[in-house]
């Protein structure tokens, strides 16, 4: 497997030393973590938020730029990894979406950098299971990453410069905390409400009731089970079981036939009790706050084009932008060689894909940028994924605006050109040539 090949030649150590992470004070229970993640994703809002954020991060175009002159490096050796395939099993989109998903659900995402033995250039990026990766500081204070092979149980010590580490909100700057940890109470409430709603409709929308009888039911009776064992059960259990067998889940609205003075008294569902359905909007908004997503992006809340457009811009600025900045800094520090960083090279992500408006707004923006001399025709065509055209690199600017100190001279020139008078620079001030 690709996940073993990259670590095969690394030195292996014994049991992993005690690691310095927020979750490992008393050890990490993998079964409970996996179960809580799976259960949380059964809440539609959590699933949508995770899918939205991971997909949004994955769809951002990645490029290399030299900070000194702002030029993009399209022929860099990292090109196959950044916009091709991260490894032999994953495209860059799948790889990025997986790591972002790990950040949201686990708090941390790790990827091992497989390098060329001669050049040191990265050739593959291999995701590591977050629950099997931990951070360790040795006696000299040097940081290491410890990876445990899930099949053999062997641990491997990895150099920090060979591990990409993306983290969520952190209390110590070393290890991140997942959204599920912070929003656990809200998610549990959503799961409880979801289960309550399931139970209600499973019983045909009818709440439980009370069976009453005038006689004493405190006695017991004997029954024989399927294996021939004799069991002692109470009369109340017998009546409850027979009632649920005839009128339980899947058999709603059947006519009840009662005898021996047995009476059924339903417990009604009041309007205030039924308001748990309305509280769904509150839970959705609460979960969206934890993930930093607008409610309209999870298909909830009031739908208004203007407000949704503004909320989408704020989602890009105040949620995605912070994540993108953290990822750019981590990628630039560990994927680029020190000599490349010294030259000003940086790994960047194009955020403009989320800032494009409708056709009219986009056209007005391009026109304003071209008239101001910011964009050329080919610059605009590149943003629209169109090929260059001949002569499209020429930039234009308007002559309607000039510096204030040149305004008088330009006014004289224009005035002279308009009434047939010579331009200011053509006026001869030599008194010998004056009439």
Helices and strands as residue ranges (DSSP letters): H 2-5, E 12-13, H 30-40, H 44-58, E 62-66, E 71-72, H 79-83, E 85-87, E 90-91, H 92-106, E 108-115, E 122-128, G 130-132, E 133-137, E 143-148, E 155-159, G 160-162, E 163-167, H 179-182, H 184-202, E 209-212, E 220-224, E 230-234, H 235-247, E 263-266, G 273-276, H 280-291, G 295-298, H 305-315, I 316-320, H 321-335, H 338-342, E 345-349, G 352-354, H 359-371, H 377-383, G 404-406, H 407-419, G 424-426, G 431-433
